């Protein structure tokens, strides 16, 4: 006996959709996932929101404000805080901000270049001891950077480089994770057949790297550049250990000194509003960098989805 599809379909086809509409297990999963994502967004955005709100208050508003720590007071002191920040100690914050730009630019660019060269070499060249050297690189990824500060300080002291800009820039040029990332990405994004075809056409190793491989590595290059720049910009312990001249400090250590001065409680040394406002201004370049380079990350994701 033949099954009448017209009679079965109206009763069965709509059942899964009906269960989802009625609040079954299929409907609960998206709600729980979206709720979890919203909680994560709020968790990560809350410190930034507090920073924005706190930068609009004076010292009394930060500690005794009637609106609470997460909302604005009746008085708006952002302009006054910024003006005082840029004139405090003869405009020392400008010097700290410029130092951070110098360290982050030199360290980020240098670490990216070395990571590209090392990662490409590990991925596309066969040489003796390659696996052993790469294992050492992977092992160094597991070592926290704070554990290397004291040995780095002793090495720089023997070379008489402490209390100079090179004491911050030279250690920032090493990025083991950047080397690892570039090797993994190079293996997937640059086919060996493409390099062999370039060599058959008469291109040397340098031209093959610059004309063929380098354009394909752009998403990974941007990622390593951002990670290295952010790590150097946010570096605190290394500059604190190797720098003693106040004019050479980055903005992170400089604001830390103002914070310590405020915690000491000396008369006329309460700079909490400047610390909060300075912290807000110091993250603006990083936010702009991430937003401006976001399209390259999206291009890398779409490239990976087509492979």
N, C-alpha and C positions, 0 to 999 in steps of 0.2 A: 504494500500500500504506500503510495507516494505521500511525502510530507508536504503539507500545505504551508509554504513559507509565509504567505500573506496572513495566515491565522496565528503563526508563532511570533512573528516579528513585533507586533504591537505590544505583546505581553513581556518580551524578554529583552529587546534591544535597549529600552530606556531604563532598565533596572540599575546598572552602575551609575548612570547619571542621576537617577533619582536618589540613590543612596548618598552620593556626594552632596546633592542639594539638601538632603535631610540631615546633614551633619554627621555622616558616618566617618570611618577611619580615614578614607581618602580625602575628606574635607579638613580633618584636623591637622594633617601633616603640613600643608602650606601655612596654616595659621600659626602653628608652633614654630615653624622655620622663620616666618616673618617676624614673629614676636621676639625670637632669639636674636635676629639680626638688628632689630630696633634697640634691644637692650645693649648690644655690643656698641652700636653707634652712639648711644647716650653715654655709655661708660667711657669711650675714647674721646668724646667731644666735651665732656664735663670739665676737665682741667683747662681746655682751651677757652671755654665759656667763662670760667672763673677768672682767667687771665685777662680777658677782654673787660669784664665787669670791674675787676680790681684796679685796672689801669685808669679808670675814670674816677677814682676816689683819692682823697688825701689820706694822711696817716690816721686821722681820727675816724674817717669813714671805713678804713680797712679793719679796724679793731672794735669800734663802737658804733658802727652804722646801724640805723634803725631798719633798713631794708634787708639786712642779712647779707651773707657773703656771696650769694648767687643772684643778686639783683641790684639794679642801679639805685643810688641815693638821689635825693632831691637836687643836690649840687653836683655839677659835672666839672671835674678837674682834669680831664685828659689833656687839654691844651696847656694848662699850667704845669702838669707833670712832665710833658714833653719838653717844654721850654726850660724847666729846671734841670731836666736830665742832660740836655745838651750844653748847659752852662756850668754844671757842677764840676768843681776842681779844674776850672779852666777848659772845659770841653773835653775832659779825658775820655768820656764815653765814645766820642768820635774816633779817638785813637784806638780804643779797644775794638770798635767795629771794623775799622780799617785793617787792623791786625788779623781779625778773624777772616776777613775777605782774602787777605794775602795767604794765610795758612791754608784755608780751604781751597783756594784756586790752585796754588802750587801743589799741595798734597793730592788733591783730587785729580788734576791733570796728570801728574807724575805717576800716581798709583794706577790710573787707567792705562797709560801707555805701557808700563811694565807688565800689567796683567794681560794686555792684548798680546804682546810679544811672547810672554812666557806661555800663556794658554795656547796660542797658535803653534808654538814650537812643540809643546807636549802632545798636541792633537795630531799634527801632520808630519812630524819627523820621527824617525827611528834612530836612536842613538843609545850607546851603552850607559846603563844606569838610569834610564828614563823612569822606569817604574819605582825605583828606590827614591829618586828625587821627588817624584810626585807624591809618594807616600809621606815623605817628610813635609811636603806642603800641606797635605791633608792633616797630618798630625799637628802642625802649627795652627790650623784653624780651631782646634779644640783647646788651645791655650788661651786663657783670658788675657786681654791686653794689659790689665792692671798688674798682672803678675810679672810683666816684662819691664815695668817702669823703672824699678830700682836697677836691674842690670843695664838698661839703656842709659840711665843717668850716669852710672859708673863708666860706661864706655865713652859717653860724650865728654865726661870730665877729663878722661885721659887724653882725649883729642882736643881739649880746651875749646869746646863748642857750647858749653852751657851758658845760659843767659844770652843766647843769640837766636835769631830767627831760624837758623839751621837746626837747632835742637828740637824744634817742633816739626819742621818740614821734612827732614831726612827720615825719621821714623814713620811718618805718615805715607811715605812712598811705598811701603810694603803692605800688600793686601792679599793674603793667602786665599781668602774666600773669592776675591776677584779673579785670581788665577784659576781656581777650580771652576768657577762659573764660565769663564771664557773657554776653557778646554772642553767642557761638556757641550756648550753651545756650538763651538766650532765643529765638533764631531758630527753634530746633527745638521747644521745649516750649510756647511761647505762640503759638497761631495768631492771625493778624491778624483772622480772621473772629470770633473770640471777643471781641477788643477792640472791633471794630466793633459787635457786638451789645450790648456794655455801653454804648457811647456812644449807640446808638439808644435804649436804655432810659433815658437821661438822666444817666448817670454821667459825672462830669468826669474829667480825666486823672489826678488824684491818687487819686480813689476807684477808678478802673479799675486803677491800678497796685497799690494796696494790697489790694483785694478780689479781683481776678481774676488778675493776673500774679504777684504775690508768692507766693501759696501754691503755684503751679506751679514756682517756682524754688527750692524748699526744698532739694533735693539739691545743686544747684550752690552755694547759699548756704553750706551746711555744708562743702562741699569748700573753698571760698575761705576760709572762717573758719579751718578747720584749717590750711591751707597758710600763711595769714598769721600765725596764732598761732605755729606751729612756727618759721617764718622769724624772727620777732621774738624768740622765746625763745632760739633758737640763735645769734642775732646776736652776733658777737664783735668784728669789726674796727671797726665804727662806735662802739660804746660805749668801746672802747679809745682811739679817737682824740678823742672829744668830751668824755669824762669824766675828771676828775682827782681828784675827791673819792672816797675809798674807800667812804664810806657810800652813794654813789649807784650803785655798780657793780652790774651783774647777776651772777648766779651764774656765768656762763661766764667773764667777765673776772676775777671774784674768785678762782675756782679756778685760773685761769691765773697770777695773782700768787703764790698759794701754791706752785704748781708751779715758778715761776721762783725763789722763795725756797729751795725744796728743792734745785733744781739748783745753786744757788750754793754749797751745802755748808757753810753756817755752822753752828756748834755750836748745837744745840738748835733748829734750823730745819727738820728733816726732817719733812715733813708729807705724805709720799706716801700713807699710809693714809687721811688725811683727804681728800685730793684724790680718791682712788678712791671712797671712801664718799660724798662729796658729789656726785660725778658720777652715782652710782647713784640717789641720792635725787632729783636734779634731773630725771631722765627719767620718774619715776613719774607726775607730773601729765600728761605727754604721752601715756603709755600709757593712762591712765584716760580721757583725752579721746577717743582713737581708739576705744577699746572701747565707750564710752557712746554715741558718735555713729555707730557702724557701721551701725545699722539704717536710718539715713537714706540712707547710700550704697547699701545693698541696695535700698531703695525706688526710688532713681533708676535703678539698673540694670534693675529689673523694669519701670519705666515706659518706658525706652528699648526694651526688648524687645517691648512691646506696640504700639509705634508702627509 
